[in-house]
Amino acid sequence: MKDPNKFRGQYVCTDAQGMALQYPDTFDVDSIADLRQMIGVGSVVKVCIELNGKNDPAAERIWTVVESIDNCKIKASFLNQPFFLRANHGDPVEFELRHIYCVELETEVNHGDTQSKPDRSEVQH
């Protein structure tokens, strides 16, 4: 089994709720209360993982599939192949509700797809 703690200490997820508070006119995310109602096992959600490599961009947004939820803590796996992040499609990752950038409500997912899923047109961050 893959180690669910693989990214702890190496990567930090961007706080989407904090970004929305800091930039309310340009950064729109669902509230924690709404996320609790919208998300369940199997939901597809996007998080942003900050990178620390010398030649990497500042962060990479990536789609994940929720595998379990415990209060605000989420265990998920990468739905697509990260481009910059040193991880693979299917690798486990843990984050909190506050880290979710968006939820894919109309899931048309090819779980074998290795390309990044495009953003919904109404979500441009």
MDAnalysis code that builds the backbone (N, CA, C; Angstrom):
import MDAnalysis as mda
import numpy as np

u = mda.Universe.empty(375, n_residues=125, atom_resindex=np.repeat(np.arange(125), 3), trajectory=True)
u.add_TopologyAttr("name", ["N", "CA", "C"] * 125)
u.add_TopologyAttr("resid", np.arange(1, 126))
u.add_TopologyAttr("resname", ["MET", "LYS", "ASP", "PRO", "ASN", "LYS", "PHE", "ARG", "GLY", "GLN", "TYR", "VAL", "CYS", "THR", "ASP", "ALA", "GLN", "GLY", "MET", "ALA", "LEU", "GLN", "TYR", "PRO", "ASP", "THR", "PHE", "ASP", "VAL", "ASP", "SER", "ILE", "ALA", "ASP", "LEU", "ARG", "GLN", "MET", "ILE", "GLY", "VAL", "GLY", "SER", "VAL", "VAL", "LYS", "VAL", "CYS", "ILE", "GLU", "LEU", "ASN", "GLY", "LYS", "ASN", "ASP", "PRO", "ALA", "ALA", "GLU", "ARG", "ILE", "TRP", "THR", "VAL", "VAL", "GLU", "SER", "ILE", "ASP", "ASN", "CYS", "LYS", "ILE", "LYS", "ALA", "SER", "PHE", "LEU", "ASN", "GLN", "PRO", "PHE", "PHE", "LEU", "ARG", "ALA", "ASN", "HIS", "GLY", "ASP", "PRO", "VAL", "GLU", "PHE", "GLU", "LEU", "ARG", "HIS", "ILE", "TYR", "CYS", "VAL", "GLU", "LEU", "GLU", "THR", "GLU", "VAL", "ASN", "HIS", "GLY", "ASP", "THR", "GLN", "SER", "LYS", "PRO", "ASP", "ARG", "SER", "GLU", "VAL", "GLN", "HIS"])
u.atoms.positions = np.array([
    [0.839, -1.193, 0.000],
    [0.000, 0.000, 0.000],
    [0.876, 1.245, 0.000],
    [0.427, 2.253, -0.708],
    [1.169, 3.503, -0.775],
    [1.059, 4.252, 0.547],
    [2.113, 4.967, 0.889],
    [2.184, 5.687, 2.159],
    [1.376, 6.979, 2.084],
    [0.277, 7.116, 2.858],
    [-0.533, 8.334, 2.800],
    [0.176, 9.541, 3.381],
    [1.283, 9.358, 4.066],
    [2.025, 10.469, 4.650],
    [3.166, 10.931, 3.748],
    [3.221, 10.430, 2.528],
    [4.312, 10.714, 1.611],
    [4.596, 12.205, 1.453],
    [3.559, 13.041, 1.468],
    [3.743, 14.458, 1.185],
    [3.869, 15.315, 2.431],
    [3.620, 14.751, 3.603],
    [3.719, 15.542, 4.830],
    [5.138, 16.032, 5.026],
    [5.271, 17.313, 5.321],
    [6.580, 17.891, 5.553],
    [7.285, 18.305, 4.282],
    [6.864, 17.773, 3.148],
    [7.486, 18.113, 1.876],
    [6.666, 19.137, 1.104],
    [5.355, 19.069, 1.239],
    [4.470, 19.942, 0.481],
    [3.405, 20.513, 1.401],
    [2.975, 21.708, 1.065],
    [1.937, 22.387, 1.827],
    [0.820, 22.740, 0.858],
    [-0.414, 22.485, 1.254],
    [-1.550, 22.887, 0.427],
    [-1.883, 24.346, 0.712],
    [-2.203, 25.070, -0.333],
    [-2.600, 26.470, -0.197],
    [-3.980, 26.537, 0.455],
    [-4.149, 27.451, 1.379],
    [-5.410, 27.646, 2.082],
    [-6.350, 28.455, 1.186],
    [-7.241, 27.772, 0.480],
    [-8.166, 28.438, -0.437],
    [-9.123, 29.364, 0.310],
    [-9.534, 28.980, 1.517],
    [-10.422, 29.832, 2.310],
    [-9.708, 31.133, 2.687],
    [-8.439, 31.030, 3.050],
    [-7.642, 32.210, 3.375],
    [-7.453, 33.119, 2.170],
    [-7.243, 32.508, 1.007],
    [-7.090, 33.299, -0.221],
    [-8.388, 34.058, -0.531],
    [-9.521, 33.402, -0.303],
    [-10.810, 34.052, -0.559],
    [-11.029, 35.237, 0.380],
    [-10.588, 35.109, 1.627],
    [-10.696, 36.230, 2.567],
    [-9.761, 37.376, 2.190],
    [-8.576, 37.015, 1.726],
    [-7.582, 38.023, 1.361],
    [-7.937, 38.745, 0.066],
    [-8.544, 38.017, -0.882],
    [-8.878, 38.586, -2.195],
    [-10.352, 38.334, -2.516],
    [-11.274, 38.921, -1.768],
    [-12.704, 38.605, -1.932],
    [-13.292, 38.993, -3.291],
    [-12.715, 39.967, -3.953],
    [-13.264, 40.398, -5.243],
    [-12.825, 39.519, -6.405],
    [-11.746, 38.780, -6.224],
    [-11.201, 38.018, -7.352],
    [-11.014, 36.533, -7.082],
    [-11.199, 36.098, -5.847],
    [-10.952, 34.700, -5.506],
    [-12.197, 34.135, -4.840],
    [-12.925, 33.301, -5.564],
    [-14.203, 32.795, -5.096],
    [-14.113, 31.286, -4.877],
    [-14.380, 30.853, -3.645],
    [-14.435, 29.424, -3.331],
    [-15.691, 29.160, -2.504],
    [-16.112, 27.906, -2.482],
    [-17.261, 27.520, -1.675],
    [-16.894, 27.587, -0.192],
    [-17.867, 27.921, 0.641],
    [-17.636, 27.990, 2.083],
    [-17.422, 26.577, 2.643],
    [-16.849, 26.506, 3.830],
    [-16.662, 25.218, 4.498],
    [-18.018, 24.532, 4.690],
    [-19.033, 25.289, 5.078],
    [-20.378, 24.720, 5.271],
    [-20.903, 24.124, 3.963],
    [-20.726, 24.845, 2.859],
    [-21.167, 24.328, 1.555],
    [-20.351, 23.104, 1.151],
    [-19.038, 23.143, 1.381],
    [-18.198, 21.999, 1.035],
    [-18.631, 20.747, 1.788],
    [-18.995, 20.903, 3.058],
    [-19.464, 19.755, 3.850],
    [-20.690, 19.108, 3.200],
    [-21.560, 19.933, 2.616],
    [-22.775, 19.434, 1.966],
    [-22.478, 18.816, 0.593],
    [-21.492, 19.339, -0.091],
    [-21.213, 18.948, -1.478],
    [-20.321, 17.719, -1.625],
    [-19.449, 17.488, -0.670],
    [-18.386, 16.509, -0.853],
    [-18.662, 15.210, -0.118],
    [-18.368, 14.117, -0.791],
    [-18.460, 12.790, -0.202],
    [-17.389, 11.908, -0.816],
    [-17.346, 10.676, -0.397],
    [-16.397, 9.729, -0.982],
    [-16.684, 9.630, -2.477],
    [-15.643, 9.747, -3.276],
    [-15.777, 9.717, -4.724],
    [-15.841, 11.092, -5.368],
    [-16.013, 12.145, -4.569],
    [-16.041, 13.503, -5.127],
    [-14.687, 13.856, -5.722],
    [-14.736, 14.664, -6.765],
    [-13.527, 15.142, -7.424],
    [-13.326, 16.593, -7.023],
    [-12.192, 16.874, -6.369],
    [-11.908, 18.225, -5.885],
    [-10.505, 18.647, -6.295],
    [-10.338, 19.956, -6.435],
    [-9.034, 20.499, -6.811],
    [-8.388, 21.170, -5.608],
    [-7.102, 20.877, -5.411],
    [-6.299, 21.532, -4.388],
    [-5.066, 22.115, -5.059],
    [-4.406, 22.993, -4.347],
    [-3.184, 23.612, -4.856],
    [-2.057, 23.255, -3.893],
    [-1.038, 22.595, -4.425],
    [0.092, 22.188, -3.599],
    [1.280, 23.079, -3.918],
    [1.790, 23.719, -2.879],
    [2.934, 24.605, -3.039],
    [4.194, 23.778, -3.263],
    [5.013, 24.239, -4.186],
    [6.232, 23.519, -4.534],
    [7.441, 24.244, -3.964],
    [8.487, 23.502, -3.716],
    [9.670, 24.122, -3.129],
    [10.936, 23.894, -3.944],
    [10.799, 23.373, -5.146],
    [11.975, 23.150, -5.992],
    [12.514, 24.443, -6.574],
    [13.816, 24.495, -6.782],
    [14.475, 25.706, -7.269],
    [13.961, 26.139, -8.641],
    [13.675, 25.200, -9.527],
    [13.239, 25.532, -10.878],
    [11.745, 25.314, -11.098],
    [11.003, 25.042, -10.025],
    [9.573, 24.788, -10.133],
    [8.793, 26.097, -10.049],
    [7.551, 26.090, -10.583],
    [6.670, 27.234, -10.315],
    [6.308, 27.236, -8.838],
    [5.619, 28.249, -8.396],
    [5.289, 28.381, -6.967],
    [4.365, 27.273, -6.471],
    [3.440, 26.813, -7.321],
    [2.474, 25.810, -6.884],
    [1.868, 25.109, -8.093],
    [1.239, 23.975, -7.817],
    [0.552, 23.227, -8.869],
    [-0.836, 22.855, -8.371],
    [-1.834, 23.169, -9.183],
    [-3.209, 22.779, -8.865],
    [-3.454, 21.402, -9.469],
    [-4.096, 20.557, -8.689],
    [-4.281, 19.192, -9.152],
    [-5.628, 18.639, -8.678],
    [-6.237, 17.828, -9.526],
    [-7.497, 17.183, -9.200],
    [-7.234, 15.942, -8.367],
    [-8.110, 15.721, -7.386],
    [-8.006, 14.549, -6.528],
    [-9.376, 13.890, -6.414],
    [-9.383, 12.618, -6.017],
    [-10.623, 11.894, -5.747],
    [-10.663, 11.604, -4.254],
    [-11.732, 12.033, -3.603],
    [-11.882, 11.857, -2.156],
    [-12.106, 10.380, -1.842],
    [-11.300, 9.869, -0.912],
    [-11.421, 8.473, -0.480],
    [-12.030, 8.352, 0.908],
    [-11.802, 9.357, 1.758],
    [-12.446, 9.367, 3.075],
    [-12.447, 10.785, 3.625],
    [-13.430, 11.043, 4.503],
    [-13.554, 12.339, 5.156],
    [-13.746, 12.090, 6.642],
    [-12.949, 12.775, 7.454],
    [-13.071, 12.699, 8.903],
    [-13.105, 14.133, 9.418],
    [-14.328, 14.628, 9.668],
    [-14.545, 16.013, 10.051],
    [-14.045, 16.921, 8.926],
    [-12.953, 17.645, 9.106],
    [-12.426, 18.524, 8.052],
    [-11.253, 17.895, 7.302],
    [-10.779, 16.754, 7.758],
    [-9.609, 16.118, 7.139],
    [-10.040, 15.160, 6.036],
    [-9.337, 15.258, 4.912],
    [-9.679, 14.458, 3.741],
    [-8.478, 13.627, 3.313],
    [-8.746, 12.374, 3.014],
    [-7.752, 11.512, 2.374],
    [-8.239, 11.318, 0.951],
    [-7.318, 11.526, 0.013],
    [-7.681, 11.454, -1.394],
    [-6.516, 10.850, -2.174],
    [-6.721, 10.727, -3.476],
    [-5.634, 10.296, -4.352],
    [-5.628, 11.201, -5.574],
    [-4.445, 11.363, -6.163],
    [-4.314, 12.215, -7.339],
    [-5.065, 11.592, -8.509],
    [-5.923, 12.382, -9.113],
    [-6.718, 11.909, -10.241],
    [-5.932, 11.972, -11.542],
    [-5.047, 12.932, -11.632],
    [-4.251, 13.064, -12.844],
    [-2.767, 13.035, -12.485],
    [-1.946, 12.999, -13.488],
    [-0.501, 12.953, -13.293],
    [0.015, 14.371, -13.056],
    [0.565, 14.639, -11.875],
    [1.140, 15.970, -11.647],
    [2.266, 16.245, -12.637],
    [2.396, 17.500, -13.029],
    [3.442, 17.873, -13.975],
    [4.727, 18.248, -13.244],
    [4.611, 19.065, -12.208],
    [5.789, 19.511, -11.467],
    [5.979, 18.762, -10.152],
    [4.893, 18.415, -9.508],
    [4.932, 17.737, -8.223],
    [5.569, 16.357, -8.392],
    [6.433, 16.012, -7.491],
    [7.097, 14.712, -7.567],
    [6.190, 13.644, -6.972],
    [5.160, 13.309, -7.742],
    [4.148, 12.336, -7.336],
    [3.561, 11.728, -8.602],
    [2.720, 10.747, -8.422],
    [2.132, 10.042, -9.560],
    [0.622, 9.955, -9.446],
    [-0.018, 9.750, -10.594],
    [-1.452, 9.487, -10.649],
    [-1.753, 8.360, -9.663],
    [-2.756, 8.549, -8.822],
    [-3.150, 7.524, -7.869],
    [-2.471, 7.607, -6.515],
    [-1.409, 8.417, -6.403],
    [-0.736, 8.542, -5.108],
    [-1.677, 9.174, -4.088],
    [-1.586, 8.759, -2.830],
    [-2.437, 9.346, -1.794],
    [-1.952, 10.727, -1.379],
    [-2.885, 11.546, -0.953],
    [-2.580, 12.875, -0.441],
    [-3.629, 13.216, 0.608],
    [-3.236, 13.964, 1.621],
    [-4.164, 14.385, 2.672],
    [-4.217, 15.903, 2.718],
    [-5.412, 16.422, 2.968],
    [-5.596, 17.865, 3.076],
    [-6.862, 18.111, 3.869],
    [-7.201, 19.377, 4.049],
    [-8.399, 19.749, 4.799],
    [-9.399, 20.443, 3.878],
    [-10.633, 20.554, 4.333],
    [-11.666, 21.226, 3.540],
    [-11.222, 22.622, 3.114],
    [-10.514, 23.336, 3.980],
    [-10.100, 24.711, 3.680],
    [-9.141, 24.797, 2.488],
    [-8.577, 23.687, 2.075],
    [-7.628, 23.675, 0.957],
    [-8.302, 23.479, -0.400],
    [-9.597, 23.213, -0.428],
    [-10.283, 22.894, -1.687],
    [-10.579, 24.156, -2.490],
    [-10.085, 24.173, -3.705],
    [-10.312, 25.292, -4.626],
    [-11.657, 25.171, -5.322],
    [-11.980, 23.983, -5.789],
    [-13.268, 23.793, -6.446],
    [-13.642, 22.320, -6.424],
    [-14.928, 22.089, -6.663],
    [-15.491, 20.750, -6.696],
    [-16.034, 20.533, -8.098],
    [-15.704, 19.419, -8.695],
    [-16.230, 19.083, -10.023],
    [-17.590, 18.438, -9.817],
    [-18.635, 19.183, -10.160],
    [-19.991, 18.705, -9.919],
    [-20.477, 17.764, -11.012],
    [-20.051, 17.996, -12.230],
    [-20.427, 17.131, -13.349],
    [-19.203, 16.323, -13.729],
    [-19.020, 15.207, -13.056],
    [-17.810, 14.429, -13.218],
    [-17.881, 13.571, -14.478],
    [-17.024, 13.891, -15.410],
    [-16.810, 13.069, -16.595],
    [-15.328, 12.755, -16.581],
    [-14.963, 11.794, -15.758],
    [-13.562, 11.563, -15.461],
    [-13.083, 10.271, -16.084],
    [-11.939, 10.348, -16.720],
    [-11.232, 9.164, -17.183],
    [-10.108, 8.958, -16.188],
    [-10.249, 7.984, -15.287],
    [-9.284, 7.792, -14.214],
    [-7.903, 7.421, -14.713],
    [-7.763, 7.025, -15.952],
    [-6.453, 6.715, -16.500],
    [-5.814, 7.903, -17.193],
    [-6.528, 9.023, -17.263],
    [-6.032, 10.220, -17.933],
    [-4.796, 10.746, -17.220],
    [-3.747, 11.006, -17.977],
    [-2.527, 11.527, -17.374],
    [-2.355, 13.013, -17.644],
    [-3.330, 13.629, -18.274],
    [-3.273, 15.067, -18.537],
    [-4.074, 15.786, -17.470],
    [-3.685, 17.003, -17.151],
    [-4.418, 17.800, -16.171],
    [-5.810, 18.089, -16.694],
    [-6.793, 17.983, -15.824],
    [-8.169, 18.285, -16.169],
    [-8.299, 19.796, -16.276],
    [-8.896, 20.306, -17.342],
    [-9.014, 21.760, -17.494],
    [-9.933, 22.358, -16.445],
    [-9.676, 23.608, -16.095],
    [-10.529, 24.327, -15.153],
    [-11.897, 24.551, -15.774],
    [-12.926, 24.615, -14.904],
    [-14.235, 25.029, -15.373],
    [-14.130, 26.498, -15.748],
    [-14.794, 26.927, -16.784],
    [-14.659, 28.299, -17.263],
    [-15.034, 29.342, -16.220],
    [-15.939, 29.004, -15.307],
    [-16.336, 29.989, -14.303],
    [-15.361, 30.073, -13.134],
    [-14.406, 29.192, -13.087],
    [-13.420, 29.203, -11.999],
    [-12.058, 29.524, -12.599],
    [-11.664, 30.757, -12.525],
    [-10.373, 31.205, -13.037],
    [-9.609, 31.855, -11.902],
    [-8.651, 31.132, -11.328],
    [-7.886, 31.673, -10.196],
    [-6.451, 31.861, -10.607],
])
